[in-house]
Amino acid sequence: MSSELHVDVSAGIAVLTLNRPAQQNAFTPTMAAELGTALRRCDTEDAIRAVIITGTPPAFCAGADLSNRVGDVTGTIDPAPWRIRKPVIAAVNGHAVGIGLALALQCDLRYMARDAVYGLNQVRRAVVADGYAHWTLPRLVGMANAADIMLTGRTFDGDEAKAMGLANSCLSAGEVLPTALAVAHDIAGGSAPLPVALSKRLLWESLGMSAEAVGRLETDLNNYAAQSVDGGEGMAALRDRRQPKWTGSVSAEWPAWGVPIEPDRPGLG
């Protein structure tokens, strides 16, 4: 891969670092393509248990690179972080504006720098925000807050992001990546991989479904997980007072009938 994206995989954690610090990691078509390739690898490799997306300091991603209009710079990555069958954590260590914030919104968890600048300011440039922002943002902060952010194009800081429910935690910039790594290692070392993947998919799906449909899927998925390689390990480890030893495979054990991320649309894999 080029220097626009650094990929480091260690101890079950993949850290994907946007790496154009002189341009505050402004997003390019090359970066989008390489991020998509890296995320697909994270989805299919069972050794990778959690993913972190971050930026080379001092910024996370200052939006689309408009200095060179060769290629269409879009925040719609293929596959999107929410389609990956592993938890994806945004370590937002600095400014995240436009596409930069949209990328963070596509992740499952967000740890954000307190003093950074955040916003979806595309309307102030006569542009409509993309990167699924109209779908992810209302889910996280509600319609009123989403309308405020997207229709005004105003900016806000980490404290406000936390207050709105956009950030899981608001930290100093230097604490963001270590905190994300600690959470990722906790997931990788403690949570069974297949149930995590199934729960993630159902979380993204559930807000578009009825309570009855979610309940049926929970029952079906629990029955399916009980028959998986790790099905009895959790209870056995609890009984034996030891740490569980997970050996299951998300890629090999993913349900043949799939867990759609949207109604009537098959999920990744």
PAZAPA-4460 file (N, C-alpha, C; in steps of 0.05 Angstrom, whole numbers, plus 32768, in hexadecimal, padded with zeros to 4 digits):
% residues 269
    n_x    n_y    n_z   ca_x   ca_y   ca_z    c_x    c_y    c_z   seq   type   mol
   8011   7FE8   8000   8000   8000   8000   8011   8019   8000     1      M     A
   8006   802F   7FF6   8015   8048   7FF5   8016   8054   8011     2      S     A
   8025   806A   8013   8028   8077   802D   800F   8086   8036     3      S     A
   7FFA   8086   8026   7FE1   8094   802E   7FD2   8085   8043     4      E     A
   7FD7   806B   8046   7FCA   805B   805B   7FDE   8048   8066     5      L     A
   7FE3   8049   8080   7FF4   8036   808D   7FE2   8020   809A     6      H     A
   7FEA   8007   8096   7FDB   7FF1   80A2   7FEE   7FE1   80B4     7      V     A
   7FE6   7FDF   80CD   7FF6   7FD0   80E1   7FE3   7FBB   80EE     8      D     A
   7FEB   7FA2   80ED   7FDB   7F8D   80F9   7FEC   7F7F   810E     9      V     A
   7FE3   7F7F   8127   7FF2   7F74   813D   7FDF   7F6B   8153    10      S     A
   7FE3   7F53   815D   7FD4   7F48   8174   7FB6   7F4A   816F    11      A     A
   7FAE   7F44   8156   7F91   7F44   8150   7F85   7F5E   814A    12      G     A
   7F95   7F74   814A   7F8A   7F8F   8146   7F96   7F9A   812C    13      I     A
   7F85   7FA4   811A   7F8E   7FB2   8102   7F8B   7FD0   8107    14      A     A
   7FA1   7FDF   8104   7FA0   7FFC   8106   7FA4   8007   80EB    15      V     A
   7F90   8015   80E0   7F91   8022   80C6   7F95   8040   80CA    16      L     A
   7FAB   804A   80C1   7FB2   8066   80C7   7FB2   8076   80AD    17      T     A
   7FA0   808A   80AB   7FA1   809D   8095   7FBB   80AD   8097    18      L     A
   7FCA   80AE   8081   7FE5   80B9   8084   7FED   80CD   806F    19      N     A
   7FE0   80E5   8071   7FE8   80FC   8061   7FEA   8114   8075    20      R     A
   7FFC   8112   8088   7FFB   8126   809E   7FFF   8143   8094    21      P     A
   800F   8147   807F   8013   8162   8075   7FF9   816E   806A    22      A     A
   7FE6   815D   8062   7FCC   8166   8059   7FB6   8160   806D    23      Q     A
   7FBE   815C   8086   7FAB   8155   809B   7F9A   813C   8094    24      Q     A
   7FA8   812A   8086   7F9C   8110   807D   7F83   8114   806C    25      N     A
   7F83   8129   805C   7F6D   812E   804A   7F68   8116   8038    26      A     A
   7F4F   810F   8033   7F47   80F6   8026   7F4B   80F8   8008    27      F     A
   7F55   80E3   7FFC   7F59   80E2   7FDF   7F4D   80C8   7FD4    28      T     A
   7F49   80C6   7FBA   7F3F   80AD   7FAF   7F52   8095   7FB5    29      P     A
   7F6C   809A   7FB5   7F7F   8085   7FBC   7F7B   807B   7FD8    30      T     A
   7F78   808E   7FEA   7F74   8087   8006   7F5A   8077   800A    31      M     A
   7F45   807F   7FFC   7F2B   8071   7FFE   7F2E   8055   7FF4    32      A     A
   7F3C   8051   7FDD   7F3F   8036   7FD2   7F50   8025   7FE5    33      A     A
   7F65   8030   7FF0   7F76   8020   8001   7F69   801A   801C    34      E     A
   7F59   802C   8025   7F4A   8027   803E   7F36   8010   8039    35      L     A
   7F29   8011   8022   7F16   7FFB   801C   7F24   7FE0   801A    36      G     A
   7F3B   7FE0   800D   7F4A   7FC7   800C   7F52   7FBC   8027    37      T     A
   7F5B   7FCE   8038   7F64   7FC7   8053   7F4C   7FBD   8064    38      A     A
   7F35   7FCA   8061   7F1D   7FC2   8070   7F13   7FA6   8067    39      L     A
   7F15   7FA1   804D   7F0C   7F87   8043   7F1F   7F71   804E    40      R     A
   7F39   7F77   8050   7F4B   7F64   805C   7F43   7F5F   8079    41      R     A
   7F3D   7F74   8088   7F35   7F72   80A4   7F1C   7F61   80A7    42      C     A
   7F0A   7F63   8094   7EF1   7F53   8095   7EF7   7F36   8092    43      D     A
   7F09   7F2E   8080   7F0C   7F12   8079   7F21   7F03   8089    44      T     A
   7F34   7F11   8095   7F49   7F04   80A4   7F41   7F00   80C1    45      E     A
   7F3E   7EE6   80C9   7F34   7EE0   80E4   7F48   7EE8   80F9    46      D     A
   7F62   7EEA   80F3   7F75   7EF3   8107   7F71   7F10   8110    47      A     A
   7F64   7F20   80FF   7F5D   7F3B   8106   7F43   7F3C   8115    48      I     A
   7F44   7F44   812E   7F2C   7F44   813F   7F1F   7F5F   8143    49      R     A
   7F2E   7F75   813F   7F23   7F90   8141   7F34   7FA2   8130    50      A     A
   7F28   7FB9   8128   7F34   7FCB   8115   7F33   7FE7   8121    51      V     A
   7F48   7FF6   811E   7F49   8012   8126   7F50   8023   810D    52      I     A
   7F41   8038   8109   7F47   804C   80F4   7F4F   8066   8102    53      I     A
   7F67   8070   80FB   7F71   8089   8107   7F80   8099   80F2    54      T     A
   7F8B   80AF   80FA   7F9B   80C0   80E8   7FB6   80C6   80F4    55      G     A
   7FC9   80CA   80E2   7FE3   80D4   80EB   7FE0   80F0   80F7    56      T     A
   7FE9   80F6   810F   7FE5   8110   811B   7FEF   8126   8109    57      P     A
   7FE3   813E   810B   7FD1   8147   8121   7FB4   8143   811B    58      P     A
   7FAC   813A   8103   7F8F   8139   80FC   7F87   811C   80F9    59      A     A
   7F6C   8117   80F9   7F61   80FE   80F1   7F5D   80FE   80D3    60      F     A
   7F4C   8110   80CA   7F48   8114   80AD   7F39   812E   80A9    61      C     A
   7F46   8141   809B   7F3B   815C   8098   7F28   815F   8081    62      A     A
   7F1E   8148   8076   7F0B   8148   8061   7F17   8140   8046    63      G     A
   7F08   8145   8030   7F12   813E   8016   7F29   8150   800D    64      A     A
   7F3C   8144   7FFF   7F51   8153   7FF3   7F47   8161   7FDA    65      D     A
   7F44   817B   7FDB   7F39   818A   7FC4   7F50   8198   7FB4    66      L     A
   7F68   8192   7FBB   7F7F   819F   7FAD   7F83   8194   7F91    67      S     A
   7F7A   817B   7F8D   7F7E   816E   7F73   7F64   8160   7F6C    68      N     A
   7F56   8169   7F59   7F3B   815F   7F52   7F3C   8147   7F3F    69      R     A
   7F52   8138   7F40   7F54   8120   7F2F   7F47   8109   7F3F    70      V     A
   7F30   80FF   7F35   7F22   80EB   7F44   7F0D   80F7   7F56    71      G     A
   7EF9   80E7   7F5C   7EE3   80F0   7F6D   7EE9   80E8   7F8A    72      D     A
   7EEC   80FB   7F9B   7EF2   80F5   7FB7   7ED7   80F1   7FC6    73      V     A
   7ED2   80D9   7FCF   7EB9   80D2   7FDC   7EBF   80C4   7FF6    74      T     A
   7EAC   80C8   8009   7EAE   80BA   8023   7EA1   809F   8023    75      G     A
   7E97   8096   800C   7E8A   807C   800B   7E9F   8067   8004    76      T     A
   7EA9   805A   8019   7EBE   8046   8017   7EB2   802B   8011    77      I     A
   7EC0   801A   8002   7EB6   7FFF   7FFC   7ECA   7FEA   8005    78      D     A
   7EC4   7FDB   801A   7EAB   7FDB   8029   7EAC   7FF0   803F    79      P     A
   7E94   7FF9   8048   7E93   800D   805E   7E9B   8000   8078    80      A     A
   7EA6   800F   808B   7EAD   8003   80A5   7E96   7FF5   80B3    81      P     A
   7E7D   7FFE   80B0   7E67   7FF1   80BD   7E60   7FD6   80B1    82      W     A
   7E6B   7FD0   8099   7E66   7FB6   808D   7E7B   7FA1   8096    83      R     A
   7E91   7FAA   80A2   7EA6   7F97   80AA   7E9C   7F87   80C2    84      I     A
   7EA2   7F6D   80C2   7E98   7F5B   80D7   7EAA   7F5B   80F0    85      R     A
   7EBA   7F6F   80F3   7ECA   7F73   810B   7EC3   7F8F   8116    86      K     A
   7EC5   7F94   8130   7EC1   7FAF   813A   7ED6   7FC2   812D    87      P     A
   7ECC   7FD9   8124   7EDE   7FEE   8119   7EDC   8007   812B    88      V     A
   7EF3   800F   8135   7EF5   8025   8148   7F02   803D   813B    89      I     A
   7EF5   8054   813D   7F01   806D   8133   7F11   807A   814A    90      A     A
   7F2B   807C   8147   7F3C   808B   815A   7F40   80A6   814E    91      A     A
   7F2D   80B8   8154   7F2C   80D3   8147   7F3E   80E5   8157    92      V     A
   7F58   80E6   814F   7F6D   80F3   815F   7F70   8110   8158    93      N     A
   7F60   811B   8146   7F62   8137   813E   7F4B   813F   812D    94      G     A
   7F4E   8155   811F   7F38   8160   810F   7F2C   814A   80FC    95      H     A
   7F11   814A   80FB   7F03   8138   80E9   7EEB   8148   80DD    96      A     A
   7EEE   8150   80C4   7EDB   8161   80B8   7ED2   8155   809D    97      V     A
   7EB8   8159   8096   7EAF   814E   807C   7EB2   8130   807B    98      G     A
   7EBF   8127   8066   7EC4   810A   8062   7ED2   80FE   807B    99      I     A
   7EE3   810D   8088   7EF1   8103   809F   7EDE   80FC   80B6   100      G     A
   7ECA   810D   80BB   7EB6   8106   80CF   7EA4   80F0   80C6   101      L     A
   7E9C   80F1   80AC   7E8B   80DC   80A1   7E98   80C0   80A4   102      A     A
   7EB2   80BF   80A0   7EC0   80A5   80A4   7EBE   809C   80C1   103      L     A
   7EC2   80AE   80D4   7EBF   80A6   80F0   7EA3   809D   80F7   104      A     A
   7E8F   80A9   80EA   7E73   80A1   80EF   7E6D   8085   80E6   105      L     A
   7E7C   807B   80D2   7E78   8060   80C8   7E83   804A   80DA   106      Q     A
   7E92   8052   80EE   7E9F   803F   8100   7E8B   8038   8117   107      C     A
   7E92   8023   8126   7E80   801A   813C   7E84   8029   8156   108      D     A
   7E9D   8031   815B   7EA4   8040   8173   7EB5   8058   816B   109      L     A
   7EB2   806E   817A   7EC2   8086   8174   7ECD   8092   818D   110      R     A
   7EE8   8094   818E   7EF6   80A2   81A4   7F03   80BB   8198   111      Y     A
   7EFB   80D2   81A2   7F00   80EB   8194   7F0F   80FF   81A5   112      M     A
   7F21   810D   8198   7F31   8122   81A5   7F20   8139   81AE   113      A     A
   7F24   8143   81C6   7F14   8158   81D1   7F17   8173   81C2   114      R     A
   7F2F   817A   81BB   7F34   8195   81B1   7F34   8196   8192   115      D     A
   7F2C   8181   8185   7F2C   8181   8168   7F12   818E   815D   116      A     A
   7F13   8193   8143   7EFC   819F   8135   7EED   818A   8125   117      V     A
   7ED3   8188   8129   7EC2   8174   811B   7EAC   8182   810C   118      Y     A
   7EA3   8177   80F6   7E8C   8182   80E8   7E88   8175   80CD   119      G     A
   7E6F   8177   80C3   7E68   816F   80A8   7E60   8189   809A   120      L     A
   7E74   8196   808F   7E71   81B1   8085   7E6C   81B3   8067   121      N     A
   7E64   819D   805B   7E62   819C   803D   7E4E   81B1   8033   122      Q     A
   7E38   81B6   8042   7E24   81C9   8037   7E30   81E5   8034   123      V     A
   7E45   81EB   8043   7E52   8205   8041   7E64   8206   8028   124      R     A
   7E66   81F0   801B   7E76   81EF   8002   7E64   81E7   7FEA   125      R     A
   7E4A   81EA   7FEE   7E36   81E2   7FD9   7E38   81C5   7FD1   126      A     A
   7E3D   81B4   7FE5   7E40   8197   7FE1   7E2E   8189   7FF6   127      V     A
   7E25   8171   7FEF   7E15   8161   8001   7E28   814C   800E   128      V     A
   7E27   814A   8028   7E37   8136   8036   7E32   811A   802D   129      A     A
   7E47   810A   802B   7E44   80EE   8023   7E51   80DC   8037   130      D     A
   7E5A   80C4   802F   7E65   80B2   8042   7E50   80A7   8056   131      G     A
   7E37   80A5   804D   7E21   809A   805D   7E1A   80AD   8074   132      Y     A
   7E23   80C6   8074   7E1F   80D7   808B   7E02   80DC   8091   133      A     A
   7DF0   80DC   807D   7DD4   80E1   8082   7DC7   80C8   808E   134      H     A
   7DD4   80B2   808E   7DCA   8099   8099   7DD6   8094   80B5   135      W     A
   7DF1   8099   80B8   7DFE   8093   80D1   7DF8   80A8   80E6   136      T     A
   7DFA   80C2   80DF   7DF8   80D7   80F3   7DDE   80D7   8103   137      L     A
   7DC6   80D6   80F6   7DAE   80D5   8105   7DAC   80BD   8118   138      P     A
   7DB8   80A7   8110   7DB8   808F   8122   7DC7   8095   813B   139      R     A
   7DDC   80A5   813A   7DED   80AA   8150   7DE4   80C0   8162   140      L     A
   7DDA   80D6   8156   7DD5   80EE   8166   7DB8   80F7   8164   141      V     A
   7DA6   80E9   8155   7D8B   80F1   8153   7D87   8105   813C   142      G     A
   7D6E   8108   8133   7D68   8119   811C   7D6D   8136   8121   143      M     A
   7D67   8140   8139   7D6A   815D   813F   7D88   8165   813E   144      A     A
   7D99   8155   814B   7DB5   815B   814B   7DC1   8157   812F   145      N     A
   7DB8   8142   8121   7DC2   813D   8106   7DBB   8155   80F4   146      A     A
   7DA3   815F   80F6   7D9A   8175   80E5   7DAB   818E   80EC   147      A     A
   7DB0   8193   8105   7DC1   81A9   810D   7DDC   81A8   8101   148      D     A
   7DE9   8190   8103   7E04   818D   80F8   7E05   818F   80DA   149      I     A
   7DF2   8182   80CC   7DF4   8180   80AF   7DE8   8198   80A0   150      M     A
   7DD4   81A5   80AB   7DC8   81BC   809D   7DD7   81D6   80A2   151      L     A
   7DE4   81D8   80B9   7DF3   81F0   80BE   7E10   81EE   80B4   152      T     A
   7E1A   81D5   80B4   7E37   81D1   80AD   7E4A   81DC   80C2   153      G     A
   7E40   81E0   80DA   7E50   81EC   80EF   7E64   81D7   80FA   154      R     A
   7E78   81E0   8109   7E8B   81CF   8115   7E86   81CD   8133   155      T     A
   7E92   81B9   8140   7E8F   81B4   815D   7EA7   81A6   8167   156      F     A
   7EAA   81A4   8181   7EC1   8197   818D   7EBA   817C   8199   157      D     A
   7ECE   816F   81A5   7ECA   8155   81B0   7EB7   8153   81C7   158      G     A
   7EB6   8168   81D8   7EA3   8168   81EE   7E86   8167   81E3   159      D     A
   7E81   8177   81CF   7E66   8177   81C3   7E60   815C   81B5   160      E     A
   7E74   8151   81A8   7E71   8137   819C   7E69   8122   81B0   161      A     A
   7E76   8122   81C7   7E6F   810F   81DD   7E53   8115   81E8   162      K     A
   7E4C   812E   81EC   7E32   8135   81F7   7E1C   812C   81E4   163      A     A
   7E20   812D   81CA   7E0C   8125   81B7   7E0A   8107   81B4   164      M     A
   7E1D   80F8   81BD   7E1E   80DB   81BA   7E2D   80D3   81A1   165      G     A
   7E3B   80E5   8194   7E4A   80DF   817C   7E64   80D1   8184   166      L     A
   7E70   80D9   819A   7E89   80CD   81A4   7E84   80BA   81BC   167      A     A
   7E91   80A3   81BC   7E8F   8092   81D3   7E9F   809E   81EB   168      N     A
   7EB4   80AC   81E4   7EC4   80BA   81F9   7ED2   80D1   81ED   169      S     A
   7ED6   80E6   81FD   7EE4   80FE   81F4   7EFE   8100   8205   170      C     A
   7F15   8101   81F7   7F2E   80FF   8204   7F42   8114   81FA   171      L     A
   7F59   8116   8207   7F6E   8126   81FB   7F78   8117   81E2   172      S     A
   7F83   8126   81CF   7F8B   811A   81B6   7F9F   8103   81BA   173      A     A
   7FB1   8105   81CD   7FC5   80F0   81D2   7FB9   80D7   81DE   174      G     A
   7FA1   80D9   81EA   7F95   80C2   81F7   7F83   80B2   81E4   175      E     A
   7F7D   80BD   81CD   7F69   80B1   81BB   7F71   8096   81B1   176      V     A
   7F88   8094   81A4   7F91   807A   8199   7F97   8066   81AF   177      L     A
   7FA5   806C   81C5   7FA8   8058   81DA   7F8D   804E   81E5   178      P     A
   7F79   805F   81E8   7F5F   8056   81F1   7F52   8043   81DD   179      T     A
   7F53   804A   81C4   7F48   8039   81AF   7F56   801E   81AE   180      A     A
   7F71   801E   81B1   7F80   8005   81B2   7F78   7FF4   81CA   181      L     A
   7F74   8000   81E1   7F6C   7FF1   81F9   7F51   7FE4   81F4   182      A     A
   7F3E   7FF2   81E9   7F23   7FE7   81E3   7F26   7FD1   81CF   183      V     A
   7F35   7FD5   81B9   7F39   7FC0   81A5   7F45   7FA7   81B0   184      A     A
   7F59   7FAA   81C2   7F65   7F92   81CE   7F52   7F84   81E1   185      H     A
   7F41   7F93   81EF   7F2D   7F87   8200   7F19   7F77   81F0   186      D     A
   7F11   7F81   81D9   7EFF   7F72   81C7   7F0D   7F59   81BD   187      I     A
   7F25   7F5D   81B3   7F34   7F46   81A7   7F39   7F30   81BB   188      A     A
   7F3E   7F38   81D4   7F45   7F24   81E8   7F2E   7F18   81F7   189      G     A
   7F17   7F26   81F7   7F01   7F1D   8208   7EE8   7F15   81FB   190      G     A
   7EE2   7F1F   81E3   7EC8   7F1A   81D6   7ECA   7F05   81C0   191      S     A
   7EB6   7EF3   81BF   7EB6   7EDE   81AB   7EB2   7EEB   818F   192      A     A
   7EC3   7EE3   817C   7EC2   7EF2   8162   7EA8   7EF0   8152   193      P     A
   7E9C   7ED8   8151   7E83   7ED6   8141   7E6C   7EE5   814E   194      L     A
   7E66   7EE2   8168   7E51   7EF3   8174   7E56   7F10   8171   195      P     A
   7E6F   7F19   8173   7E75   7F36   816F   7E6D   7F3E   8153   196      V     A
   7E74   7F2E   813F   7E6D   7F35   8123   7E4F   7F35   811F   197      A     A
   7E41   7F21   812A   7E24   7F20   8127   7E17   7F37   8135   198      L     A
   7E20   7F3E   814D   7E14   7F54   815C   7E19   7F6F   814E   199      S     A
   7E31   7F73   8143   7E37   7F8B   8134   7E23   7F8E   811D   200      K     A
   7E20   7F79   810D   7E0E   7F7A   80F6   7DF2   7F80   80FE   201      R     A
   7DE9   7F74   8115   7DCD   7F79   811E   7DCA   7F95   8129   202      L     A
   7DDE   7F9F   8136   7DDC   7FBB   8140   7DD7   7FCF   8129   203      L     A
   7DE7   7FCC   8114   7DE4   7FDE   80FD   7DC9   7FDA   80EF   204      W     A
   7DBF   7FC2   80F0   7DA6   7FBB   80E2   7D8D   7FC3   80F2   205      E     A
   7D8F   7FC1   810C   7D77   7FC0   811D   7D66   7FD9   811C   206      S     A
   7D72   7FF1   8119   7D61   8009   8119   7D4E   800B   8102   207      L     A
   7D53   7FFC   80ED   7D40   7FFB   80D7   7D2D   7FE4   80D8   208      G     A
   7D2C   7FD6   80EE   7D1B   7FBF   80F1   7D07   7FC2   8107   209      M     A
   7CF2   7FB2   8108   7CDF   7FB2   811E   7CEB   7FA3   8135   210      S     A
   7CE0   7FA8   814D   7CEA   7F9A   8165   7CE6   7F7C   8162   211      A     A
   7CD0   7F74   8155   7CCB   7F57   8152   7CE0   7F4A   8140   212      E     A
   7CE7   7F58   812A   7CFB   7F4E   8118   7D16   7F4B   8125   213      A     A
   7D1D   7F60   8135   7D37   7F5E   8144   7D37   7F47   8158   214      V     A
   7D21   7F44   8166   7D1F   7F2E   8179   7D22   7F13   816C   215      G     A
   7D16   7F10   8154   7D18   7EF6   8146   7D35   7EF1   813D   216      R     A
   7D42   7F07   8133   7D5E   7F04   812B   7D70   7EFE   8142   217      L     A
   7D6B   7F0A   8159   7D7B   7F04   8171   7D7A   7EE7   8178   218      E     A
   7D61   7EDC   8177   7D5D   7EC0   817E   7D6B   7EAE   816A   219      T     A
   7D68   7EB4   8150   7D74   7EA4   813B   7D93   7EA5   813D   220      D     A
   7D9E   7EBD   8142   7DBB   7EC0   8143   7DC6   7EB3   815C   221      L     A
   7DB7   7EB4   8172   7DC1   7EA6   818B   7DC1   7E88   8186   222      N     A
   7DAD   7E7E   8179   7DAC   7E61   8174   7DC3   7E59   8161   223      N     A
   7DC8   7E6A   814E   7DDE   7E65   813B   7DF9   7E66   8149   224      Y     A
   7DFD   7E7A   815A   7E17   7E7D   8169   7E1B   7E66   817C   225      A     A
   7E06   7E5B   8187   7E08   7E45   819A   7E14   7E2C   818D   226      A     A
   7E10   7E2A   8172   7E1A   7E13   8163   7E35   7E18   8157   227      Q     A
   7E40   7E30   815C   7E5A   7E37   8150   7E71   7E2A   815F   228      S     A
   7E89   7E2D   8154   7EA1   7E22   8161   7EA4   7E2C   817D   229      V     A
   7E9E   7E45   8182   7EA2   7E50   819D   7E88   7E4F   81AE   230      D     A
   7E74   7E41   81A4   7E5A   7E41   81B1   7E5A   7E3A   81CE   231      G     A
   7E6A   7E26   81D7   7E6A   7E1E   81F3   7E82   7E29   8202   232      G     A
   7E94   7E36   81F5   7EAD   7E3E   8202   7EA9   7E53   8218   233      E     A
   7E97   7E66   8213   7E93   7E7B   8226   7E89   7E70   8241   234      G     A
   7E75   7E5F   8240   7E6A   7E53   8259   7E7E   7E41   8266   235      M     A
   7E8E   7E32   8255   7EA2   7E20   8260   7EB8   7E30   826F   236      A     A
   7EC0   7E46   8263   7ED4   7E57   8270   7ECA   7E63   828A   237      A     A
   7EB0   7E6B   828A   7EA5   7E76   82A3   7EA4   7E61   82B8   238      L     A
   7E9C   7E49   82B0   7E9A   7E32   82C4   7EB6   7E2B   82CF   239      R     A
   7ECA   7E2C   82BD   7EE5   7E24   82C5   7EF5   7E3B   82D1   240      D     A
   7EE9   7E53   82D2   7EF6   7E6B   82DC   7F10   7E70   82CE   241      R     A
   7F0F   7E71   82B3   7F26   7E77   82A3   7F1E   7E8A   828C   242      R     A
   7F32   7E95   827F   7F2C   7EA5   8267   7F24   7E93   8250   243      Q     A
   7F10   7E9B   8241   7F08   7E8B   822A   7F1D   7E8B   8214   244      P     A
   7F1E   7E75   8205   7F30   7E72   81EF   7F20   7E70   81D5   245      K     A
   7F1D   7E87   81C7   7F0C   7E88   81B0   7F1B   7E7D   8198   246      W     A
   7F0F   7E6B   8189   7F1B   7E5F   8171   7F09   7E61   8159   247      T     A
   7EF3   7E6E   815C   7EE0   7E70   8146   7EEA   7E81   812F   248      G     A
   7EDC   7E7F   8118   7EE4   7E8D   8100   7ECB   7E9C   80F5   249      S     A
   7ECD   7EB7   80F5   7EB7   7EC6   80EA   7EB3   7EC0   80CC   250      V     A
   7EC9   7EBF   80BD   7EC7   7EBB   80A0   7EBB   7E9F   809A   251      S     A
   7EC3   7E8B   80A9   7EBA   7E6F   80A4   7E9E   7E6A   80AF   252      A     A
   7E97   7E77   80C5   7E7E   7E71   80D2   7E68   7E86   80CD   253      E     A
   7E6D   7E99   80BC   7E58   7EAD   80B7   7E40   7E9F   80AB   254      W     A
   7E28   7EA6   80B4   7E10   7E98   80AB   7E0C   7E99   808D   255      P     A
   7E06   7E82   8081   7E02   7E81   8064   7DEB   7E92   805B   256      A     A
   7DD7   7E96   806D   7DC0   7EA7   8067   7DC6   7EC4   806B   257      W     A
   7DDE   7ECA   8077   7DE6   7EE6   8079   7DD7   7EF5   808F   258      G     A
   7DE1   7F0C   8096   7DD4   7F1F   80A9   7DD3   7F39   809A   259      V     A
   7DBD   7F40   808C   7DBD   7F58   807C   7DC1   7F71   808C   260      P     A
   7DD0   7F83   8081   7DD5   7F9D   808E   7DBF   7FB0   8088   261      I     A
   7DB0   7FAC   8073   7D99   7FBC   806D   7D83   7FA9   8064   262      E     A
   7D6A   7FB1   8068   7D54   7F9F   805F   7D57   7F97   8042   263      P     A
   7D55   7F7D   803D   7D55   7F72   8022   7D6F   7F77   8013   264      D     A
   7D85   7F7C   8022   7D9F   7F80   8016   7DB3   7F6E   8024   265      R     A
   7DC0   7F5B   8017   7DD3   7F4A   8024   7DEA   7F59   8031   266      P     A
   7DF3   7F4F   8047   7E0B   7F5B   8054   7E25   7F51   8047   267      G     A
   7E3A   7F5D   804F   7E55   7F56   8044   7E5A   7F39   804D   268      L     A
   7E64   7F28   803A   7E6B   7F0D   8040   7E53   7EFB   8040   269      G     A
***
